[in-house]
């Protein structure tokens, strides 16, 4: 799955399980998160492992999983 599709597919998870702050953050920071995911799409193969530091609210982590990347998440 490409970065944009992965990030869009996370919307349902955020709206269903996220609090109002996470939902607002999803929409407000969509473009920034997409720019973070684009290099992953370009440089990482499916099954690669990525360390996501500061993973709160886990939106990028969820998108990485949907892209087929193993993601170890740590909230700092």
CHARMM internal coordinates of N, CA and C (Angstrom, degrees):
IC EDIT
DIST 1 N 1 CA 1.4547
DIST 1 CA 1 C 1.5262
ANGL 1 N 1 CA 1 C 107.98
DIST 1 C 2 N 1.3119
ANGL 1 CA 1 C 2 N 116.55
DIHE 1 N 1 CA 1 C 2 N 136.68
DIST 2 N 2 CA 1.4614
ANGL 1 C 2 N 2 CA 119.76
DIHE 1 CA 1 C 2 N 2 CA 179.39
DIST 2 CA 2 C 1.5297
ANGL 2 N 2 CA 2 C 110.50
DIHE 1 C 2 N 2 CA 2 C -78.21
DIST 2 C 3 N 1.3237
ANGL 2 CA 2 C 3 N 115.64
DIHE 2 N 2 CA 2 C 3 N 164.42
DIST 3 N 3 CA 1.4659
ANGL 2 C 3 N 3 CA 122.16
DIHE 2 CA 2 C 3 N 3 CA -172.72
DIST 3 CA 3 C 1.5263
ANGL 3 N 3 CA 3 C 112.51
DIHE 2 C 3 N 3 CA 3 C -57.06
DIST 3 C 4 N 1.3129
ANGL 3 CA 3 C 4 N 117.81
DIHE 3 N 3 CA 3 C 4 N -48.53
DIST 4 N 4 CA 1.4705
ANGL 3 C 4 N 4 CA 120.48
DIHE 3 CA 3 C 4 N 4 CA -177.61
DIST 4 CA 4 C 1.5289
ANGL 4 N 4 CA 4 C 111.48
DIHE 3 C 4 N 4 CA 4 C -62.17
DIST 4 C 5 N 1.3217
ANGL 4 CA 4 C 5 N 116.96
DIHE 4 N 4 CA 4 C 5 N -44.92
DIST 5 N 5 CA 1.4674
ANGL 4 C 5 N 5 CA 120.78
DIHE 4 CA 4 C 5 N 5 CA 178.64
DIST 5 CA 5 C 1.5237
ANGL 5 N 5 CA 5 C 111.31
DIHE 4 C 5 N 5 CA 5 C -63.00
DIST 5 C 6 N 1.3291
ANGL 5 CA 5 C 6 N 116.04
DIHE 5 N 5 CA 5 C 6 N -40.91
DIST 6 N 6 CA 1.4648
ANGL 5 C 6 N 6 CA 120.14
DIHE 5 CA 5 C 6 N 6 CA 179.81
DIST 6 CA 6 C 1.5201
ANGL 6 N 6 CA 6 C 110.85
DIHE 5 C 6 N 6 CA 6 C -63.35
DIST 6 C 7 N 1.3142
ANGL 6 CA 6 C 7 N 116.92
DIHE 6 N 6 CA 6 C 7 N -45.27
DIST 7 N 7 CA 1.4627
ANGL 6 C 7 N 7 CA 120.73
DIHE 6 CA 6 C 7 N 7 CA -179.50
DIST 7 CA 7 C 1.5292
ANGL 7 N 7 CA 7 C 110.85
DIHE 6 C 7 N 7 CA 7 C -66.23
DIST 7 C 8 N 1.3092
ANGL 7 CA 7 C 8 N 117.43
DIHE 7 N 7 CA 7 C 8 N -39.88
DIST 8 N 8 CA 1.4734
ANGL 7 C 8 N 8 CA 120.32
DIHE 7 CA 7 C 8 N 8 CA 176.87
DIST 8 CA 8 C 1.5238
ANGL 8 N 8 CA 8 C 111.57
DIHE 7 C 8 N 8 CA 8 C -64.95
DIST 8 C 9 N 1.3205
ANGL 8 CA 8 C 9 N 117.59
DIHE 8 N 8 CA 8 C 9 N -35.49
DIST 9 N 9 CA 1.4669
ANGL 8 C 9 N 9 CA 120.37
DIHE 8 CA 8 C 9 N 9 CA -178.64
DIST 9 CA 9 C 1.5311
ANGL 9 N 9 CA 9 C 112.43
DIHE 8 C 9 N 9 CA 9 C -71.34
DIST 9 C 10 N 1.3206
ANGL 9 CA 9 C 10 N 117.06
DIHE 9 N 9 CA 9 C 10 N -19.61
DIST 10 N 10 CA 1.4652
ANGL 9 C 10 N 10 CA 121.62
DIHE 9 CA 9 C 10 N 10 CA 178.82
DIST 10 CA 10 C 1.5389
ANGL 10 N 10 CA 10 C 110.86
DIHE 9 C 10 N 10 CA 10 C -76.35
DIST 10 C 11 N 1.3320
ANGL 10 CA 10 C 11 N 116.90
DIHE 10 N 10 CA 10 C 11 N -19.04
DIST 11 N 11 CA 1.4658
ANGL 10 C 11 N 11 CA 121.12
DIHE 10 CA 10 C 11 N 11 CA -177.34
DIST 11 CA 11 C 1.5295
ANGL 11 N 11 CA 11 C 111.82
DIHE 10 C 11 N 11 CA 11 C -52.55
DIST 11 C 12 N 1.3270
ANGL 11 CA 11 C 12 N 117.38
DIHE 11 N 11 CA 11 C 12 N -44.78
DIST 12 N 12 CA 1.4658
ANGL 11 C 12 N 12 CA 120.65
DIHE 11 CA 11 C 12 N 12 CA -178.90
DIST 12 CA 12 C 1.5274
ANGL 12 N 12 CA 12 C 111.50
DIHE 11 C 12 N 12 CA 12 C -61.15
DIST 12 C 13 N 1.3182
ANGL 12 CA 12 C 13 N 116.75
DIHE 12 N 12 CA 12 C 13 N -40.73
DIST 13 N 13 CA 1.4696
ANGL 12 C 13 N 13 CA 120.85
DIHE 12 CA 12 C 13 N 13 CA 178.99
DIST 13 CA 13 C 1.5183
ANGL 13 N 13 CA 13 C 110.44
DIHE 12 C 13 N 13 CA 13 C -63.84
DIST 13 C 14 N 1.3283
ANGL 13 CA 13 C 14 N 116.19
DIHE 13 N 13 CA 13 C 14 N -45.43
DIST 14 N 14 CA 1.4669
ANGL 13 C 14 N 14 CA 120.94
DIHE 13 CA 13 C 14 N 14 CA -178.99
DIST 14 CA 14 C 1.5286
ANGL 14 N 14 CA 14 C 110.25
DIHE 13 C 14 N 14 CA 14 C -63.46
DIST 14 C 15 N 1.3266
ANGL 14 CA 14 C 15 N 117.23
DIHE 14 N 14 CA 14 C 15 N -45.59
DIST 15 N 15 CA 1.4578
ANGL 14 C 15 N 15 CA 119.78
DIHE 14 CA 14 C 15 N 15 CA -178.38
DIST 15 CA 15 C 1.5244
ANGL 15 N 15 CA 15 C 112.47
DIHE 14 C 15 N 15 CA 15 C -68.26
DIST 15 C 16 N 1.3175
ANGL 15 CA 15 C 16 N 116.38
DIHE 15 N 15 CA 15 C 16 N -30.05
DIST 16 N 16 CA 1.4746
ANGL 15 C 16 N 16 CA 119.50
DIHE 15 CA 15 C 16 N 16 CA -178.55
DIST 16 CA 16 C 1.5234
ANGL 16 N 16 CA 16 C 112.61
DIHE 15 C 16 N 16 CA 16 C -81.75
DIST 16 C 17 N 1.3325
ANGL 16 CA 16 C 17 N 117.39
DIHE 16 N 16 CA 16 C 17 N -40.32
DIST 17 N 17 CA 1.4546
ANGL 16 C 17 N 17 CA 120.20
DIHE 16 CA 16 C 17 N 17 CA -172.36
DIST 17 CA 17 C 1.5213
ANGL 17 N 17 CA 17 C 114.42
DIHE 16 C 17 N 17 CA 17 C -113.42
DIST 17 C 18 N 1.3201
ANGL 17 CA 17 C 18 N 118.06
DIHE 17 N 17 CA 17 C 18 N -13.25
DIST 18 N 18 CA 1.4594
ANGL 17 C 18 N 18 CA 120.69
DIHE 17 CA 17 C 18 N 18 CA -175.77
DIST 18 CA 18 C 1.5147
ANGL 18 N 18 CA 18 C 112.87
DIHE 17 C 18 N 18 CA 18 C -83.19
DIST 18 C 19 N 1.3083
ANGL 18 CA 18 C 19 N 115.47
DIHE 18 N 18 CA 18 C 19 N 158.04
DIST 19 N 19 CA 1.4543
ANGL 18 C 19 N 19 CA 120.08
DIHE 18 CA 18 C 19 N 19 CA 172.93
DIST 19 CA 19 C 1.5298
ANGL 19 N 19 CA 19 C 108.56
DIHE 18 C 19 N 19 CA 19 C -83.85
DIST 19 C 20 N 1.3162
ANGL 19 CA 19 C 20 N 117.03
DIHE 19 N 19 CA 19 C 20 N 178.17
DIST 20 N 20 CA 1.4663
ANGL 19 C 20 N 20 CA 120.35
DIHE 19 CA 19 C 20 N 20 CA -176.07
DIST 20 CA 20 C 1.5247
ANGL 20 N 20 CA 20 C 111.96
DIHE 19 C 20 N 20 CA 20 C -61.60
DIST 20 C 21 N 1.3357
ANGL 20 CA 20 C 21 N 117.09
DIHE 20 N 20 CA 20 C 21 N -33.27
DIST 21 N 21 CA 1.4617
ANGL 20 C 21 N 21 CA 120.70
DIHE 20 CA 20 C 21 N 21 CA 179.20
DIST 21 CA 21 C 1.5340
ANGL 21 N 21 CA 21 C 110.78
DIHE 20 C 21 N 21 CA 21 C -66.71
DIST 21 C 22 N 1.3221
ANGL 21 CA 21 C 22 N 117.61
DIHE 21 N 21 CA 21 C 22 N -42.77
DIST 22 N 22 CA 1.4685
ANGL 21 C 22 N 22 CA 121.59
DIHE 21 CA 21 C 22 N 22 CA 179.46
DIST 22 CA 22 C 1.5265
ANGL 22 N 22 CA 22 C 110.72
DIHE 21 C 22 N 22 CA 22 C -66.24
DIST 22 C 23 N 1.3232
ANGL 22 CA 22 C 23 N 116.84
DIHE 22 N 22 CA 22 C 23 N -40.03
DIST 23 N 23 CA 1.4632
ANGL 22 C 23 N 23 CA 120.66
DIHE 22 CA 22 C 23 N 23 CA 179.83
DIST 23 CA 23 C 1.5264
ANGL 23 N 23 CA 23 C 110.31
DIHE 22 C 23 N 23 CA 23 C -64.62
DIST 23 C 24 N 1.3244
ANGL 23 CA 23 C 24 N 116.53
DIHE 23 N 23 CA 23 C 24 N -46.28
DIST 24 N 24 CA 1.4615
ANGL 23 C 24 N 24 CA 120.63
DIHE 23 CA 23 C 24 N 24 CA 178.37
DIST 24 CA 24 C 1.5313
ANGL 24 N 24 CA 24 C 110.55
DIHE 23 C 24 N 24 CA 24 C -61.55
DIST 24 C 25 N 1.3275
ANGL 24 CA 24 C 25 N 116.08
DIHE 24 N 24 CA 24 C 25 N -42.92
DIST 25 N 25 CA 1.4555
ANGL 24 C 25 N 25 CA 121.82
DIHE 24 CA 24 C 25 N 25 CA -179.78
DIST 25 CA 25 C 1.5307
ANGL 25 N 25 CA 25 C 111.18
DIHE 24 C 25 N 25 CA 25 C -61.90
DIST 25 C 26 N 1.3306
ANGL 25 CA 25 C 26 N 116.59
DIHE 25 N 25 CA 25 C 26 N -38.65
DIST 26 N 26 CA 1.4699
ANGL 25 C 26 N 26 CA 120.34
DIHE 25 CA 25 C 26 N 26 CA -179.74
DIST 26 CA 26 C 1.5291
ANGL 26 N 26 CA 26 C 110.38
DIHE 25 C 26 N 26 CA 26 C -56.76
DIST 26 C 27 N 1.3183
ANGL 26 CA 26 C 27 N 116.70
DIHE 26 N 26 CA 26 C 27 N -48.43
DIST 27 N 27 CA 1.4569
ANGL 26 C 27 N 27 CA 120.59
DIHE 26 CA 26 C 27 N 27 CA -177.50
DIST 27 CA 27 C 1.5219
ANGL 27 N 27 CA 27 C 112.32
DIHE 26 C 27 N 27 CA 27 C -75.27
DIST 27 C 28 N 1.3204
ANGL 27 CA 27 C 28 N 116.59
DIHE 27 N 27 CA 27 C 28 N -41.61
DIST 28 N 28 CA 1.4604
ANGL 27 C 28 N 28 CA 121.10
DIHE 27 CA 27 C 28 N 28 CA -175.59
DIST 28 CA 28 C 1.5311
ANGL 28 N 28 CA 28 C 112.04
DIHE 27 C 28 N 28 CA 28 C -66.85
DIST 28 C 29 N 1.3409
ANGL 28 CA 28 C 29 N 117.01
DIHE 28 N 28 CA 28 C 29 N -36.39
DIST 29 N 29 CA 1.4611
ANGL 28 C 29 N 29 CA 121.33
DIHE 28 CA 28 C 29 N 29 CA -174.71
DIST 29 CA 29 C 1.5296
ANGL 29 N 29 CA 29 C 113.11
DIHE 28 C 29 N 29 CA 29 C -108.94
DIST 29 C 30 N 1.3193
ANGL 29 CA 29 C 30 N 117.35
DIHE 29 N 29 CA 29 C 30 N 20.67
DIST 30 N 30 CA 1.4584
ANGL 29 C 30 N 30 CA 121.30
DIHE 29 CA 29 C 30 N 30 CA -178.33
DIST 30 CA 30 C 1.5262
ANGL 30 N 30 CA 30 C 111.74
DIHE 29 C 30 N 30 CA 30 C -56.64
DIST 30 C 31 N 1.3241
ANGL 30 CA 30 C 31 N 116.86
DIHE 30 N 30 CA 30 C 31 N -48.96
DIST 31 N 31 CA 1.4685
ANGL 30 C 31 N 31 CA 121.28
DIHE 30 CA 30 C 31 N 31 CA -177.92
DIST 31 CA 31 C 1.5158
ANGL 31 N 31 CA 31 C 113.00
DIHE 30 C 31 N 31 CA 31 C -62.21
DIST 31 C 32 N 1.3268
ANGL 31 CA 31 C 32 N 117.27
DIHE 31 N 31 CA 31 C 32 N -41.20
DIST 32 N 32 CA 1.4670
ANGL 31 C 32 N 32 CA 121.10
DIHE 31 CA 31 C 32 N 32 CA 178.97
DIST 32 CA 32 C 1.5235
ANGL 32 N 32 CA 32 C 110.11
DIHE 31 C 32 N 32 CA 32 C -64.87
DIST 32 C 33 N 1.3200
ANGL 32 CA 32 C 33 N 116.50
DIHE 32 N 32 CA 32 C 33 N -43.92
DIST 33 N 33 CA 1.4624
ANGL 32 C 33 N 33 CA 119.79
DIHE 32 CA 32 C 33 N 33 CA -179.89
DIST 33 CA 33 C 1.5321
ANGL 33 N 33 CA 33 C 111.10
DIHE 32 C 33 N 33 CA 33 C -64.97
DIST 33 C 34 N 1.3043
ANGL 33 CA 33 C 34 N 116.51
DIHE 33 N 33 CA 33 C 34 N -37.19
DIST 34 N 34 CA 1.4673
ANGL 33 C 34 N 34 CA 119.65
DIHE 33 CA 33 C 34 N 34 CA 177.92
DIST 34 CA 34 C 1.5229
ANGL 34 N 34 CA 34 C 110.49
DIHE 33 C 34 N 34 CA 34 C -63.00
DIST 34 C 35 N 1.3203
ANGL 34 CA 34 C 35 N 117.80
DIHE 34 N 34 CA 34 C 35 N -40.06
DIST 35 N 35 CA 1.4694
ANGL 34 C 35 N 35 CA 121.46
DIHE 34 CA 34 C 35 N 35 CA 177.80
DIST 35 CA 35 C 1.5255
ANGL 35 N 35 CA 35 C 111.56
DIHE 34 C 35 N 35 CA 35 C -65.68
DIST 35 C 36 N 1.3159
ANGL 35 CA 35 C 36 N 118.02
DIHE 35 N 35 CA 35 C 36 N -31.07
DIST 36 N 36 CA 1.4733
ANGL 35 C 36 N 36 CA 122.02
DIHE 35 CA 35 C 36 N 36 CA 176.55
DIST 36 CA 36 C 1.5301
ANGL 36 N 36 CA 36 C 109.99
DIHE 35 C 36 N 36 CA 36 C -70.42
DIST 36 C 37 N 1.3208
ANGL 36 CA 36 C 37 N 116.82
DIHE 36 N 36 CA 36 C 37 N -36.97
DIST 37 N 37 CA 1.4623
ANGL 36 C 37 N 37 CA 120.90
DIHE 36 CA 36 C 37 N 37 CA -176.60
DIST 37 CA 37 C 1.5302
ANGL 37 N 37 CA 37 C 114.01
DIHE 36 C 37 N 37 CA 37 C -80.09
DIST 37 C 38 N 1.3017
ANGL 37 CA 37 C 38 N 118.22
DIHE 37 N 37 CA 37 C 38 N -24.68
DIST 38 N 38 CA 1.4689
ANGL 37 C 38 N 38 CA 120.87
DIHE 37 CA 37 C 38 N 38 CA -177.33
DIST 38 CA 38 C 1.5310
ANGL 38 N 38 CA 38 C 113.82
DIHE 37 C 38 N 38 CA 38 C -58.83
DIST 38 C 39 N 1.3369
ANGL 38 CA 38 C 39 N 119.86
DIHE 38 N 38 CA 38 C 39 N -44.42
DIST 39 N 39 CA 1.4808
ANGL 38 C 39 N 39 CA 118.27
DIHE 38 CA 38 C 39 N 39 CA 176.98
DIST 39 CA 39 C 1.5270
ANGL 39 N 39 CA 39 C 112.48
DIHE 38 C 39 N 39 CA 39 C -63.38
DIST 39 C 40 N 1.3168
ANGL 39 CA 39 C 40 N 117.18
DIHE 39 N 39 CA 39 C 40 N -32.62
DIST 40 N 40 CA 1.4626
ANGL 39 C 40 N 40 CA 120.31
DIHE 39 CA 39 C 40 N 40 CA 176.93
DIST 40 CA 40 C 1.5208
ANGL 40 N 40 CA 40 C 109.41
DIHE 39 C 40 N 40 CA 40 C -63.44
DIST 40 C 41 N 1.3156
ANGL 40 CA 40 C 41 N 115.89
DIHE 40 N 40 CA 40 C 41 N -44.82
DIST 41 N 41 CA 1.4638
ANGL 40 C 41 N 41 CA 121.20
DIHE 40 CA 40 C 41 N 41 CA 178.18
DIST 41 CA 41 C 1.5297
ANGL 41 N 41 CA 41 C 111.06
DIHE 40 C 41 N 41 CA 41 C -59.02
DIST 41 C 42 N 1.3273
ANGL 41 CA 41 C 42 N 116.01
DIHE 41 N 41 CA 41 C 42 N -39.60
DIST 42 N 42 CA 1.4552
ANGL 41 C 42 N 42 CA 120.72
DIHE 41 CA 41 C 42 N 42 CA -176.37
DIST 42 CA 42 C 1.5309
ANGL 42 N 42 CA 42 C 113.16
DIHE 41 C 42 N 42 CA 42 C -78.92
DIST 42 C 43 N 1.3252
ANGL 42 CA 42 C 43 N 117.87
DIHE 42 N 42 CA 42 C 43 N -40.03
DIST 43 N 43 CA 1.4600
ANGL 42 C 43 N 43 CA 120.91
DIHE 42 CA 42 C 43 N 43 CA -168.51
DIST 43 CA 43 C 1.5277
ANGL 43 N 43 CA 43 C 115.43
DIHE 42 C 43 N 43 CA 43 C -105.81
DIST 43 C 44 N 1.3178
ANGL 43 CA 43 C 44 N 119.16
DIHE 43 N 43 CA 43 C 44 N -20.25
DIST 44 N 44 CA 1.4658
ANGL 43 C 44 N 44 CA 120.53
DIHE 43 CA 43 C 44 N 44 CA -175.36
DIST 44 CA 44 C 1.5232
ANGL 44 N 44 CA 44 C 111.16
DIHE 43 C 44 N 44 CA 44 C -103.32
DIST 44 C 45 N 1.3055
ANGL 44 CA 44 C 45 N 115.40
DIHE 44 N 44 CA 44 C 45 N 137.43
DIST 45 N 45 CA 1.4570
ANGL 44 C 45 N 45 CA 121.05
DIHE 44 CA 44 C 45 N 45 CA 176.67
DIST 45 CA 45 C 1.5306
ANGL 45 N 45 CA 45 C 108.90
DIHE 44 C 45 N 45 CA 45 C -84.27
DIST 45 C 46 N 1.3252
ANGL 45 CA 45 C 46 N 116.79
DIHE 45 N 45 CA 45 C 46 N 158.51
DIST 46 N 46 CA 1.4524
ANGL 45 C 46 N 46 CA 119.50
DIHE 45 CA 45 C 46 N 46 CA 173.91
DIST 46 CA 46 C 1.5160
ANGL 46 N 46 CA 46 C 108.35
DIHE 45 C 46 N 46 CA 46 C -60.44
DIST 46 C 47 N 1.3181
ANGL 46 CA 46 C 47 N 115.25
DIHE 46 N 46 CA 46 C 47 N 138.91
DIST 47 N 47 CA 1.4551
ANGL 46 C 47 N 47 CA 121.03
DIHE 46 CA 46 C 47 N 47 CA -178.06
DIST 47 CA 47 C 1.5195
ANGL 47 N 47 CA 47 C 113.35
DIHE 46 C 47 N 47 CA 47 C 90.73
DIST 47 C 48 N 1.3439
ANGL 47 CA 47 C 48 N 117.45
DIHE 47 N 47 CA 47 C 48 N -6.28
DIST 48 N 48 CA 1.4654
ANGL 47 C 48 N 48 CA 120.31
DIHE 47 CA 47 C 48 N 48 CA 175.42
DIST 48 CA 48 C 1.5194
ANGL 48 N 48 CA 48 C 109.27
DIHE 47 C 48 N 48 CA 48 C -62.98
DIST 48 C 49 N 1.3149
ANGL 48 CA 48 C 49 N 116.07
DIHE 48 N 48 CA 48 C 49 N 160.30
DIST 49 N 49 CA 1.4621
ANGL 48 C 49 N 49 CA 120.90
DIHE 48 CA 48 C 49 N 49 CA 178.41
DIST 49 CA 49 C 1.5171
ANGL 49 N 49 CA 49 C 109.34
DIHE 48 C 49 N 49 CA 49 C -115.41
DIST 49 C 50 N 1.3303
ANGL 49 CA 49 C 50 N 115.07
DIHE 49 N 49 CA 49 C 50 N 133.18
DIST 50 N 50 CA 1.4601
ANGL 49 C 50 N 50 CA 122.10
DIHE 49 CA 49 C 50 N 50 CA -179.12
DIST 50 CA 50 C 1.5215
ANGL 50 N 50 CA 50 C 108.65
DIHE 49 C 50 N 50 CA 50 C -126.86
DIST 50 C 51 N 1.3187
ANGL 50 CA 50 C 51 N 116.18
DIHE 50 N 50 CA 50 C 51 N 142.47
DIST 51 N 51 CA 1.4547
ANGL 50 C 51 N 51 CA 122.56
DIHE 50 CA 50 C 51 N 51 CA 174.41
DIST 51 CA 51 C 1.5238
ANGL 51 N 51 CA 51 C 107.84
DIHE 50 C 51 N 51 CA 51 C -100.06
DIST 51 C 52 N 1.3216
ANGL 51 CA 51 C 52 N 117.11
DIHE 51 N 51 CA 51 C 52 N 119.98
DIST 52 N 52 CA 1.4648
ANGL 51 C 52 N 52 CA 122.99
DIHE 51 CA 51 C 52 N 52 CA -179.16
DIST 52 CA 52 C 1.5222
ANGL 52 N 52 CA 52 C 108.48
DIHE 51 C 52 N 52 CA 52 C -106.08
DIST 52 C 53 N 1.3383
ANGL 52 CA 52 C 53 N 115.53
DIHE 52 N 52 CA 52 C 53 N 99.27
DIST 53 N 53 CA 1.4692
ANGL 52 C 53 N 53 CA 120.34
DIHE 52 CA 52 C 53 N 53 CA 179.04
DIST 53 CA 53 C 1.5211
ANGL 53 N 53 CA 53 C 109.71
DIHE 52 C 53 N 53 CA 53 C -88.28
DIST 53 C 54 N 1.3228
ANGL 53 CA 53 C 54 N 116.52
DIHE 53 N 53 CA 53 C 54 N 137.46
DIST 54 N 54 CA 1.4623
ANGL 53 C 54 N 54 CA 121.32
DIHE 53 CA 53 C 54 N 54 CA -178.63
DIST 54 CA 54 C 1.5107
ANGL 54 N 54 CA 54 C 110.95
DIHE 53 C 54 N 54 CA 54 C 73.54
DIST 54 C 55 N 1.3028
ANGL 54 CA 54 C 55 N 116.39
DIHE 54 N 54 CA 54 C 55 N 44.17
DIST 55 N 55 CA 1.4609
ANGL 54 C 55 N 55 CA 122.64
DIHE 54 CA 54 C 55 N 55 CA -168.44
DIST 55 CA 55 C 1.5276
ANGL 55 N 55 CA 55 C 115.97
DIHE 54 C 55 N 55 CA 55 C -78.41
DIST 55 C 56 N 1.2767
ANGL 55 CA 55 C 56 N 119.16
DIHE 55 N 55 CA 55 C 56 N 7.87
DIST 56 N 56 CA 1.4691
ANGL 55 C 56 N 56 CA 120.35
DIHE 55 CA 55 C 56 N 56 CA 179.64
DIST 56 CA 56 C 1.5089
ANGL 56 N 56 CA 56 C 109.70
DIHE 55 C 56 N 56 CA 56 C -75.60
DIST 56 C 57 N 1.2657
ANGL 56 CA 56 C 57 N 125.90
DIHE 56 N 56 CA 56 C 57 N 129.13
DIST 57 N 57 CA 1.4711
ANGL 56 C 57 N 57 CA 131.42
DIHE 56 CA 56 C 57 N 57 CA 6.99
DIST 57 CA 57 C 1.5324
ANGL 57 N 57 CA 57 C 114.12
DIHE 56 C 57 N 57 CA 57 C -95.26
DIST 57 C 58 N 1.2950
ANGL 57 CA 57 C 58 N 118.63
DIHE 57 N 57 CA 57 C 58 N 28.25
DIST 58 N 58 CA 1.4647
ANGL 57 C 58 N 58 CA 124.70
DIHE 57 CA 57 C 58 N 58 CA 171.75
DIST 58 CA 58 C 1.5301
ANGL 58 N 58 CA 58 C 114.15
DIHE 57 C 58 N 58 CA 58 C 69.91
DIST 58 C 59 N 1.3131
ANGL 58 CA 58 C 59 N 118.73
DIHE 58 N 58 CA 58 C 59 N 17.86
DIST 59 N 59 CA 1.4674
ANGL 58 C 59 N 59 CA 121.48
DIHE 58 CA 58 C 59 N 59 CA 179.81
DIST 59 CA 59 C 1.5211
ANGL 59 N 59 CA 59 C 110.54
DIHE 58 C 59 N 59 CA 59 C -68.84
DIST 59 C 60 N 1.3238
ANGL 59 CA 59 C 60 N 117.25
DIHE 59 N 59 CA 59 C 60 N -46.74
DIST 60 N 60 CA 1.4691
ANGL 59 C 60 N 60 CA 120.13
DIHE 59 CA 59 C 60 N 60 CA 178.55
DIST 60 CA 60 C 1.5263
ANGL 60 N 60 CA 60 C 110.01
DIHE 59 C 60 N 60 CA 60 C -65.83
DIST 60 C 61 N 1.3192
ANGL 60 CA 60 C 61 N 117.00
DIHE 60 N 60 CA 60 C 61 N -38.51
DIST 61 N 61 CA 1.4639
ANGL 60 C 61 N 61 CA 120.93
DIHE 60 CA 60 C 61 N 61 CA 179.20
DIST 61 CA 61 C 1.5252
ANGL 61 N 61 CA 61 C 110.98
DIHE 60 C 61 N 61 CA 61 C -60.30
DIST 61 C 62 N 1.3195
ANGL 61 CA 61 C 62 N 117.05
DIHE 61 N 61 CA 61 C 62 N -44.25
DIST 62 N 62 CA 1.4664
ANGL 61 C 62 N 62 CA 121.19
DIHE 61 CA 61 C 62 N 62 CA 178.00
DIST 62 CA 62 C 1.5246
ANGL 62 N 62 CA 62 C 110.80
DIHE 61 C 62 N 62 CA 62 C -63.27
DIST 62 C 63 N 1.3208
ANGL 62 CA 62 C 63 N 116.99
DIHE 62 N 62 CA 62 C 63 N -42.39
DIST 63 N 63 CA 1.4611
ANGL 62 C 63 N 63 CA 120.70
DIHE 62 CA 62 C 63 N 63 CA 179.12
DIST 63 CA 63 C 1.5332
ANGL 63 N 63 CA 63 C 110.72
DIHE 62 C 63 N 63 CA 63 C -64.26
DIST 63 C 64 N 1.3249
ANGL 63 CA 63 C 64 N 116.98
DIHE 63 N 63 CA 63 C 64 N -39.71
DIST 64 N 64 CA 1.4689
ANGL 63 C 64 N 64 CA 120.34
DIHE 63 CA 63 C 64 N 64 CA 177.78
DIST 64 CA 64 C 1.5205
ANGL 64 N 64 CA 64 C 110.77
DIHE 63 C 64 N 64 CA 64 C -60.28
DIST 64 C 65 N 1.3156
ANGL 64 CA 64 C 65 N 116.65
DIHE 64 N 64 CA 64 C 65 N -43.58
DIST 65 N 65 CA 1.4664
ANGL 64 C 65 N 65 CA 120.30
DIHE 64 CA 64 C 65 N 65 CA 178.34
DIST 65 CA 65 C 1.5261
ANGL 65 N 65 CA 65 C 110.83
DIHE 64 C 65 N 65 CA 65 C -60.84
DIST 65 C 66 N 1.3194
ANGL 65 CA 65 C 66 N 116.33
DIHE 65 N 65 CA 65 C 66 N -41.41
DIST 66 N 66 CA 1.4633
ANGL 65 C 66 N 66 CA 120.31
DIHE 65 CA 65 C 66 N 66 CA 179.75
DIST 66 CA 66 C 1.5246
ANGL 66 N 66 CA 66 C 111.22
DIHE 65 C 66 N 66 CA 66 C -66.68
DIST 66 C 67 N 1.3306
ANGL 66 CA 66 C 67 N 116.97
DIHE 66 N 66 CA 66 C 67 N -25.11
DIST 67 N 67 CA 1.4664
ANGL 66 C 67 N 67 CA 121.86
DIHE 66 CA 66 C 67 N 67 CA 177.57
DIST 67 CA 67 C 1.5246
ANGL 67 N 67 CA 67 C 111.70
DIHE 66 C 67 N 67 CA 67 C -81.86
DIST 67 C 68 N 1.3441
ANGL 67 CA 67 C 68 N 117.26
DIHE 67 N 67 CA 67 C 68 N -2.73
DIST 68 N 68 CA 1.4563
ANGL 67 C 68 N 68 CA 121.12
DIHE 67 CA 67 C 68 N 68 CA 178.17
DIST 68 CA 68 C 1.5069
ANGL 68 N 68 CA 68 C 114.13
DIHE 67 C 68 N 68 CA 68 C 87.83
DIST 68 C 69 N 1.3417
ANGL 68 CA 68 C 69 N 116.50
DIHE 68 N 68 CA 68 C 69 N 18.11
DIST 69 N 69 CA 1.4685
ANGL 68 C 69 N 69 CA 121.97
DIHE 68 CA 68 C 69 N 69 CA -180.00
DIST 69 CA 69 C 1.5208
ANGL 69 N 69 CA 69 C 108.32
DIHE 68 C 69 N 69 CA 69 C -103.26
DIST 69 C 70 N 1.3318
ANGL 69 CA 69 C 70 N 116.24
DIHE 69 N 69 CA 69 C 70 N 134.03
DIST 70 N 70 CA 1.4601
ANGL 69 C 70 N 70 CA 120.40
DIHE 69 CA 69 C 70 N 70 CA 174.12
DIST 70 CA 70 C 1.5287
ANGL 70 N 70 CA 70 C 107.71
DIHE 69 C 70 N 70 CA 70 C -73.27
DIST 70 C 71 N 1.2994
ANGL 70 CA 70 C 71 N 116.66
DIHE 70 N 70 CA 70 C 71 N 133.80
DIST 71 N 71 CA 1.4608
ANGL 70 C 71 N 71 CA 120.17
DIHE 70 CA 70 C 71 N 71 CA -173.48
DIST 71 CA 71 C 1.5285
ANGL 71 N 71 CA 71 C 109.85
DIHE 70 C 71 N 71 CA 71 C -131.22
DIST 71 C 72 N 1.3189
ANGL 71 CA 71 C 72 N 116.48
DIHE 71 N 71 CA 71 C 72 N 122.92
DIST 72 N 72 CA 1.4617
ANGL 71 C 72 N 72 CA 121.96
DIHE 71 CA 71 C 72 N 72 CA 173.49
DIST 72 CA 72 C 1.5267
ANGL 72 N 72 CA 72 C 106.38
DIHE 71 C 72 N 72 CA 72 C -101.08
DIST 72 C 73 N 1.3177
ANGL 72 CA 72 C 73 N 115.94
DIHE 72 N 72 CA 72 C 73 N 119.45
DIST 73 N 73 CA 1.4652
ANGL 72 C 73 N 73 CA 121.05
DIHE 72 CA 72 C 73 N 73 CA -171.94
DIST 73 CA 73 C 1.5238
ANGL 73 N 73 CA 73 C 110.89
DIHE 72 C 73 N 73 CA 73 C -108.33
DIST 73 C 74 N 1.3265
ANGL 73 CA 73 C 74 N 115.27
DIHE 73 N 73 CA 73 C 74 N 134.95
DIST 74 N 74 CA 1.4468
ANGL 73 C 74 N 74 CA 121.46
DIHE 73 CA 73 C 74 N 74 CA 176.13
DIST 74 CA 74 C 1.5184
ANGL 74 N 74 CA 74 C 108.69
DIHE 73 C 74 N 74 CA 74 C -132.80
DIST 74 C 75 N 1.3009
ANGL 74 CA 74 C 75 N 115.44
DIHE 74 N 74 CA 74 C 75 N 126.18
DIST 75 N 75 CA 1.4505
ANGL 74 C 75 N 75 CA 121.05
DIHE 74 CA 74 C 75 N 75 CA 176.81
DIST 75 CA 75 C 1.5144
ANGL 75 N 75 CA 75 C 107.77
DIHE 74 C 75 N 75 CA 75 C -91.50
DIST 75 C 76 N 1.3048
ANGL 75 CA 75 C 76 N 117.12
DIHE 75 N 75 CA 75 C 76 N 123.09
DIST 76 N 76 CA 1.4667
ANGL 75 C 76 N 76 CA 121.49
DIHE 75 CA 75 C 76 N 76 CA -177.73
DIST 76 CA 76 C 1.5007
ANGL 76 N 76 CA 76 C 111.24
DIHE 75 C 76 N 76 CA 76 C -96.40
END
COOR INIT
IC SEED 1 N 1 CA 1 C
IC BUILD
